[in-house]
């Protein structure tokens, strides 16, 4: 009889099952151990790689604190005005006979600028002077007779009154003729003339402008919150769009006695030397008013590392390791901040790259900038 194959023998099947379970169990146990050893090996490799490579130094730029003069600053806009200014006009209706100035000419006080027609007034003045001479002769004769007692007191009073009237008439005509000669009331620069010989001018008609601009008045407004810092003599630094690279320096000359109730601002007037006539009346100037100057320790503003309401800077020790230090700051100007406390004068401060440096981190100094002079 042919026996069945072993694989189908029940007894053989029973023998093979434990063996199969043993093999299966071995595979289940061996595989986790293999994976665990693989993970441990990989983990140890990563750790050793991190320790071996390390973090590269952070490139930074450093500088040192320096001395700087801080002051309370008020910025404002002001309008330039001539130190003296007038519009030249006629006082009477007459025709222009002659013009004695050129556009833009610098004239001295008292110079005749325009002469108006005065033929009639000159004739009247000549007659008045003749009447005065006659009145003077009669007065002299009567005065001599009155002294000797041969002339009455009433006659003497009559001729004296006539002489006084003749003198008054001459002075009146002199004044009228003087009004027909328009003179410069002060030294300054003539503007563009608006009349020509033959022009009939009326009282109030504009002939030209005259401005004294060797000194300029600058009027501006300051909020009342800064009123306590205002006083005559404060320095004012100004700029104008016409000369963007030039600074004009002046002083506060006067402060208005009233605060505007609508704007809550007070008007201030400064005076600026303008010998070269660079500033002209009507120009708009930006200005900075400085008060309460004080020299303090300062630092480049870009060195600050803000954290909430606190300010920190990063300094370097002897081994070029970073240390975060909290400081207290005060006033600011563009690019510079006042340091009130927390920073040594000889500290090496990171001014570029501070936000990238961790406490205790190693840095690589690219350059050390020289602080500005005091």
Buried (B, 14 or more C-beta within 10 A) or exposed (E): EEEEEEEEEEEEEEEEEEEEEEEEEEEEEEEEEEEEEEEEEEEEEEEEEEEEEEEEEBEBBBBBBBEBEBBBBBEBEBEBBBBBBBEBBBBBEBEBBEBBBEEEBEBEEEEBBBBBBBEEBEEBBEEBBEBBEEBBEBBEEBBEBBEEEEBEEEEBEBBBEBBEBBBEBBEBBBEBBEBBBBBBEBBBBBBEBEBEEEBEBEEEBBBBBBBBBBBBBBBBBBEBEBBEBBEEEBBBBBBBEEEEEEEBEBEBBEBBEEBEEEEEBBBBBBBBEBEEEBBBBEBEBBBBBBBEEEEBBBBBBBBBBEEEEEBBBBBBEEEBBBBBBEBEBBBEBEEBBBBEEBBEEEBBBBBBBBEBBEEEBBBEBEEEEEBEEE
